Amino acid sequence: MKFSNLGIIALIVISFSALLTFLDHYNLLNVPELVLMFSRWLAIAGLFLYGFKKKSLTAWILISMVVGAEIGHDFPEAGIKLQVLSKVFLKMIKTIIAPLIFATLVFGIAGHSDLKQVGRMGWKSILYFEVVTTIALFIGLAAINISQAGMGISMPTGAQEELEKVPPQTLNDIILHVFPENIAKSIAEGQVLQIVVFSIIFGIALAMVREDKRQPMLRATESLSEVMFKFTNIIMYFAPIGVGAAIAYTVGHMGLGILVNLFQLLLTLYVALLVFLLGILLPIALIVGVPIKKFLQAIAEPVSIAFATTSSEAALPRAMEAMERIGVPRKIVAFVMPTGYSFNLDGTTLYLSLAAIFVAQAAGMPLTFGQQLLIVFTLMLTSKGVAGVPRASLVILLGTAASFGMPVWPIFIILGIDELMDMARTSVNVIGNCLATVVIAKWEGEFNPPAELSAPDENRIHNLEDQATKH
């Protein structure tokens, strides 16, 4: 059977299942649950046909998310047990982060011996990060003040302040957290910013030594970076299973019905993130001249991984590879992307300003505009260096609540849907960092998209056909 026919069959099956679900949900037709389940799995079989047609890792990741959601919905206990597979995937990804950042940064800095460019990229990156994340904070602030999602919520009966108390972070704490005291400890704890600082200093030091001393280490770091990219490719074959298991666990222990709870807060965040994407990041991309279609194709896979695993780190190796593929030099990717994971978490910073005001609204603490600005500027400092791991932003939120005397119980409410919120904000983090690498590359005048990516697909096909005819 031709693949085109398989695609039509898959579309018919999925449409049939969607129609049955729609009719049953609105009581237009009483469909037995067994029939609904059968139609859903039939639709999944249709998706598998589509996956075999596409032969794309991104397609299989998206299909596995649907399969995972269905397993979690129909067999919640099995879905919860599948969490071990998602943890295996995350663990394997985390083994890649430190050696990949170290190798690519050191080679990028010492390999070109242009220390002035390193400094130039540094101030350009920090300037861009600060402007964009500040805008994200204010969009979150505006969104929660418009929706008033926290107003009218009363403290649940029997709620206890059981969350671990987090002491407020001082400026000294934030500064000290940037610098590593033990690089092995930084790697073990996944402190991306500390690894970046160590790698930058190591690269600068390597660039300053004699040529005969520099070259062996340069060749070693270049080889290590190539090996780690191949390592990433191997781990990515497991990505559909890890991603599907993550979604199965989420739906299994929370249920699809969680989407109904706190819908207003969820909607506020998703709309605010959408406004940020379309109102800030898209205009930046258009002004800078980013090839939008190729950019979206390149980030589809890392963003889908980030969405399902709620971990920016899980998407980092693939995102770095994708940015190189569309024409950003490795030295810029190696510098901007890891640094952005500490200073340019757009989705997380937007969420933090929104969530902090939500906590105040739920607690019945009226805040003046000046007090809200103070919270926002505090978050501008405390959100830097947040590790790109699931639920790291809750630590910042708890610290902010402690700093401003807010109660902890409203955070319990957020915890109920935090995973669903984390999916969206983590995806925006990855999109923002990918865009930042292209912006800095354009700013440096070093963005060189490959010729074959710029040519229409039809031309490439005709060229290949002509070559085949000649031979």
N, C-alpha and C positions, 0 to 999 in steps of 0.2 A: 504493500500500500504506500502511495506517495505521501511525503511529509505534508504537502499542502492539504491533502484529504484529512490527515491526522489532525491538523490545526482546526479545520472546520468542525470535525467531530468533537474535539475538545471544547470549542466555543459553544456548540449546541448543548453539550452535557452541563457545562457550567451555567449557561442561561436557564436551563430547565430547573436546576437545583435552586438558583436564585429566585426564580418565579415561585416555586413551591414554598420557600421560606417566607417570601413576601406575603403570599396569600394566607399562610398560617398565622403570621405575626399580627396581621390586621383583621383576623377572624373572618376573612372572606371565604375560607375553605378550611374545614377541620381535617388536618393531615396528621395521621398517627406519627408519634415520635420516631418509631422504627423506620418508617418510610422517609422521614426527614433526614435521619442519620444515614440511611442508604444513599439518598440523593447527594448528600454532602461528600461522602466517600467516592461516589461515582464522579462528582465534579473534581475531586482530588486526582482521580485516575486520569481525567481529562488534562489536568495540569501536568501530570507526569508525561503524557503524550507531547504536550507543548515543550516540556523540558528536553525530551529526546530530540525534538526538532531543532531547538535553539542551540543545544550543546554549549551553553554558556554558564560559567560558575555563578554569575550574578542571578541568572534565571533560576538556577537550582537553589540558591540561598533564599530567594523570595518564595519559591514553592515550598521549601522546608519550613518557612515561617507559617504558612497556611496549614501544613500538615501538623506542625507542633501545636498550633492553636486548636485544631480539631481533636488531637489526642488529649490535650489538657481539658477540653470541654467534655468529651465523651468518656474518657477514662482518667479522671483527675489523679487517682492514686498512682497510676503508671506514669503520668506526666510529671508528678512531683519527684518520683524516683529517677527520672531522666536527667535531673539536675547535674548528676555526676558527669555526664557527657559534656555539658556546657562548661563545667569547671575544668575539665581536662583541656578543652579548647583554649580557655582563657589562660590557663597555666602555661601551655605551650607558646601562646602568643607572648606572654610576659618574658619568657626566656629569650625572645628575639630583641626586645626593646633596648636593653643596655648595650650589648655588643654592636647593634646596628647604629645607634646614635653615636657611640664612641668612634667606630670605624669611619662612618661617613663624614662626621664633623672633623676629625683629625686629618683625614685625607683631603677634605675640601679646603681646610685652612693651610696646612703645611704643603700640600701638593702644588699650590699656586704661589706660595710665598708672598701673597699680597695682603699684608696685615692691615693696610689702609682700607681695603675693601671690607674686611671683617668688621672694622670699626664703623664703616659707613653702613653696612647691612644692619649692624646692631642698633644704631640710633634710628634708622629708618623703620626697622621692625617695631621697636618700642613705641615710636611715635604713632605708627599705624594702629598697633594693638590698643594703645590707650584711648585714642579717638573712637575707635569702633566699639570697644567694650563700654566706654562711658555712655555712648548713645544707647547701647543695649540696656544698661542700667536704667536710664530715664524712660525708655519704652516700657520696661517692666513696671516702673513706678506709675506711669500714666495709665497703663492697662488696669492695674488693680484699683486705682482710684476711680476709674470710670465704671468698672464692673461691680465694685463694692462686694466682692465674693465672700469676704469674711464677716460682713455685718449680719447680725441676727443669729449667729451661732452661739449656742449656750454650752457650757462645760458639761461633758457627759457625766452621768451619775457614776460615782465610784472611780472616776479618773484619778490616777495618781501620778505624781511627778517621778516616773520610774526611769526616764531616759537619763543616761549618764550626763552628769554636769560637765560642761566644757568651759574651762576658764577663759576669760577674754584674752585675745592675742594683743600684745603690745607691739609697738613699732620695732623694738629691739628683737622680739621673737620672730617677726616677719623677716627682718634683715638676716638674722642668724640662720634661719631656715634655708636661705638661698645657698649657703656655702657648705660643702661637705666636710665632715671631720674624718670620715673613713669611707673611701669610695666603695669598698666591699659592702659596708652597711647601707650605703645609699642605693646600691644595686639590689640588695636583698629586700629593702623596703619599698622599692619602686619609686624612688624620689627622682623623677625625670629632670627637674630643674637642677638639682645638684649634679646629676650625671652630665648635663649640658655644660655647666660651669667648669667642671673638671676637664671635660673633653676640649673645650675652647682654650683653656690655659695650657693643656697638654699640646694641642695643635700649634699654638703660638710658640711654645718652647721648642717644639720640633722644628719649626720654620727657622729658628735662630741658630741651630747647630750646623756644623760643617756638612757639606754635601755627602761625603762618604759615610757619615754617621746617620744622616737623614734618610737616605734612599732605602736601606733595609727595612726601616720601620714604615716608610711610606708604602713599599710593596706589600708589607704584611697587612696594613690597614686596608689597602685597596682590595687585596684578596679576601680579607675578612668580610668587607662590605658585600662583595659579590656572593660569597658563600651564604651570608645571612639573607640576601634576597632570594637565593635558591631555597634556603631553609623555609622562608616564608611561603614560597610556592608549594612546597610539600605540605606544610601545615594547612594551607588553604583548601586542600582536597578534603579535609575533615570539617571545613567551615559549615557546609549545609547541615551536617549532623549536629555540630555544636550549637548553631543558631536555632535549629528546630527544637533542640532539647531545652534551650533557654526560654523560648516562647511557650513550650509545653508546660514547663515548671511555673511560669508566671500565671498562665490561665488556670493550671491545675490547683494552685494554692489560693488564687484570688477569685477565680471565676470570671466569666465574661460579664456577669452582672455588675462587676465593680465599675464598669464604664458609666453606669447610671448614677452611682454615688458621686457626690461632689462634682457633678457635671459642670457647674458654673466655674469652679476653680480650674478644672481641666481645660474648659473652653477658653477661659481667659488666657491661660498660658499658650495654648496652641495658636490662638488668634494673634497674640503678641509676637510669637516667634515667626508667624507667617508675615506679619507687618514688617518685622525686622529683615526677613529674607527678601521680600519684594520691594520694600521701601528703602533699605540701606545697602544690602549686599549686591542686589541686582543692579542698581544704578552705579555702584562702584565698579562692578564688572564691565558694564557698558562704557563707562567713562574711560577706563583703563584700556579697553579693547580686548577683553578676554573672549576667545572663541566659545560662546555659550554652549552650543550643541556638543562640541568635543569635550568641554569641561564637564558637562552633566553626564556624558557617557563615561568619562574617566572616574568620577566620584560615586557612581551608582553602587558599585560593589562595596567600597569602604563604608559608605553611609548606611547601607542595608545591614552590614555587620554591626556597626555602632548602634543602630536602632534596636536590633534584636538582643545584643549582649549588654546594652546600657554601659558600655565601656569604650571611652575614646582610645584607650591604649590598644584595644583589640583591633582597631582599624588603622593604627599608625603605620605599620610596615606596608600595608597594601596602599594606603594613601600616598606615602612617599614614593612608592613605585609608580603609581598612577600619574603623579605630578611630573616625574621624570619623563614618562612616556609621552606627555603632551608638550614637552619642550622646555621645562624648567631645569636648569643645570643642577647636577647633583649637589654641588657645594652650597647652592642657595636652598635647595630642599632640605639638606642636612642641617642647615643653620636655622631656618625659619620655622619649619614644622615642629621640631621638638621644643623650641623656645615658645612657640605659640601654645603648646599644650600646658604651659604654665601661666602665660600672660594673655592669651587670646581665646579664652573659653566663653565665647559670645552667648551661647545658650544657657550656660550655667550662671553667668553674671546677671542675665535678664531674669532668670528664675529666682535668684537670690533676692533681688530687690522686690519682686512681686511677692515672694513667700514671706519676707520679713514684714511687709505692711499687712499681709493677710493675717499673720499672727497677732499683730497689734489690733486689727479690726475685730478678730474673733475674741480677743481678751477684753474688748471694750475700752481700749486705750486710745483716746483721740490724739492724733499727732498733728502739729502745725506743719506747714510746708517747710519751715526751717528745720524742724526735727527730722522730717523725712529726708531732707537733703543731707543732714548729718549722718543718717543711717546709710544713705547711698555712698557718701564719700568714705565711710568706714568700710563698706563692702568693697569699694575700689581697692583698698589696701589688703583686706583679709582674704579676698578671693584670689589673689596672686599666689601662684605656687600650689594651687589645688591639684592633687594627683588626679590623673584621668581614669579613675576607677569608679565602679558603681557606688552610689550613695555618698561619695566624698563630700558633696555640697551640704549634706545634713550636718556635718561637723562645723562648717562655717556658719550655718543657720543657728545652731545651738550656741555657738560663741557669740553671735550677734544678739541673740535673745538675752544671754547672760549680761552682755555689755550694757543693754538698755533696760534692764529690769523687767523684761517680758516673761510671762509664765511659759512653761514648757508644754502644757497640755494641748494647745492648738497644733503643735507639731505632730502629735499623735494622729490628728485628722489628716495631715498631709502625708504621713507615713503610709496610710491606707492606699493611696494612689500614687505614691512617689515613684514606683517602678514605671507606671505609664507616663508620668511627667519626665522621668529620666530618659526614656526612649527618645522623646522629641528634643530635649535640650542637648543630649549627647550627639544626635544627628546634626544639629545646628553647629555644635562645636567643631565637628569634622569638616563641614562645608566651609565654615569661616576660616579655618586654618589652611585648607586647600586653596581657597581664594587668596589668602594672604601671601602664599608662596608665589603665585602668579603675579600679584601686585608688586612685590619686591623685585621679582625677576624683570618685570616691565620697567620698573623704576631704575634698575641697574642697567637697562638696555641689553639684557641677556636672555630674553625669552625667544626661543627659536623652535617653533612648532615644526615637527618633521613634515617634509613635503608630501608624504603619502597620506598624512592625516588631513591635509588641506585640500587634496584633490577629491572630487566627487567619486563615490563608489562606482558609478557607471563607467567612468574613464579608466579606473584601475581594472575593471573587469574586461573592458575592450582591449586594453594593453596586454593583459594576460592571454586573452584569446588570440591576439595577433602573434605573440611570441610562440604560443603552442602551434599555430598554423605553420610558422616559418620552420619550426623544428620537426 
